[in-house]
């Protein structure tokens, strides 16, 4: 199984920007922890970060046929990007949205979320630990998909 982790604008500045909101961890540290979890669970993980909406859309589209799931922190694009929303919807892969801060307790404009309705789940407000929760959630989704596929095979075999 392969998960692609997509990080949106300004997340490359973690550990530097607004530590009172986002904490002191750098993106590389978060990715190292995710990689460790993935390795322990037999999951291939790939990381991508961009400040550009079109590059994020391109990377989501590239996941089709290449990945089994997506973990995305669209950052500020959460509140504005129909293009990212449409790309997630188009690839039809299990997608978990992550936000380090609790976007629902912040400025009013951050309460609009274009992305959540097309995701399997959202993890918000747990700081960098939210990425671990998303990885755990993705393993559960993979297990459920695998169990469903096995049940369908058994049902088809029984009907044959």
SULJOFEN-V809782 format. One record per residue. SS is DSSP state (H for helix, E for strand, - for the rest). OMEGA is omega in degrees with one decimal (* if undefined). NEAR is the number of other ideal C-beta (glycine too) atoms within 8 Angstrom. Layout:
# SULJOFEN-V809782
SS OMEGA NEAR
SS OMEGA NEAR
This chain:
# SULJOFEN-V809782
- -178.9 8
E 176.1 11
E 173.1 16
E 179.2 15
E -176.6 14
E -177.8 14
E -176.7 13
- -171.5 16
- 176.2 9
- 178.6 9
H 172.1 11
H -179.8 8
H 178.0 7
- -176.8 13
- 178.9 10
- -173.3 5
- 170.8 7
- -178.2 5
H 177.3 9
H 177.8 3
H -170.4 7
H 178.1 9
- -174.9 10
- -176.4 5
- 174.8 10
- -179.5 8
H -179.7 12
H 178.6 6
H 177.0 10
H -179.8 12
H 178.8 10
H 178.3 8
H 178.3 11
H 179.1 14
H 178.4 9
H 177.5 8
H -179.3 12
H 179.5 12
H -179.6 8
H -176.8 6
- 176.6 8
- -179.9 5
- 172.2 14
E -179.6 7
E 179.2 11
E -176.0 9
E 179.7 9
E 175.4 9
E 175.6 10
- 173.0 10
- -173.6 7
- -177.0 7
H -178.5 9
H 177.0 7
H 177.7 8
H 176.8 16
H 178.6 11
H -177.2 8
H 176.0 12
H -179.8 14
H 178.8 10
H 178.6 7
- -179.6 12
- -179.1 8
- -177.6 3
- -175.5 7
- 178.0 10
- -179.6 8
E -178.5 15
E 166.4 16
E -174.9 15
E 165.8 17
E -177.7 12
- 177.4 13
H -175.5 10
H 178.7 9
H 175.7 14
H -169.5 16
H -172.4 10
- -165.4 7
- 170.9 13
H -179.8 7
H 177.9 9
H 176.9 16
H -178.6 12
H 178.4 8
H 177.7 12
H 179.4 15
H -176.4 8
H -176.1 8
H 176.9 11
- 174.6 4
- 174.1 11
E -177.2 11
E 176.2 12
E 178.9 17
E 178.8 14
E 170.3 13
E -178.8 13
- 178.9 13
- 174.8 10
- -175.5 8
H -179.0 12
H 179.6 8
H -176.5 6
- -177.2 8
- -176.0 5
H -177.5 4
H 179.1 6
H -179.3 10
H 172.5 9
- -178.2 6
- -179.9 10
- -168.3 13
- -173.3 15
H -176.8 9
H -180.0 7
H 179.7 8
- 175.9 12
- -177.7 7
E 174.5 8
E 176.3 10
E -177.1 13
E 168.8 11
- 179.8 11
- -177.4 9
- 179.7 9
- 178.7 12
H 177.3 7
H 177.7 14
H 175.9 14
H 178.1 11
H 178.3 10
H 177.4 13
H 177.4 15
H 177.3 9
H 180.0 12
H 177.6 14
H 177.1 10
H 177.7 8
H 178.7 12
H 179.1 13
H 179.7 8
H 177.9 8
H -179.8 9
H 179.2 8
H 179.1 8
H 179.0 8
H 178.4 8
H 178.0 8
H 178.0 8
H 177.4 8
H 179.5 8
H 179.1 8
H 178.8 8
H 179.7 8
H 179.8 7
H 179.6 6
H -176.4 5
- * 4
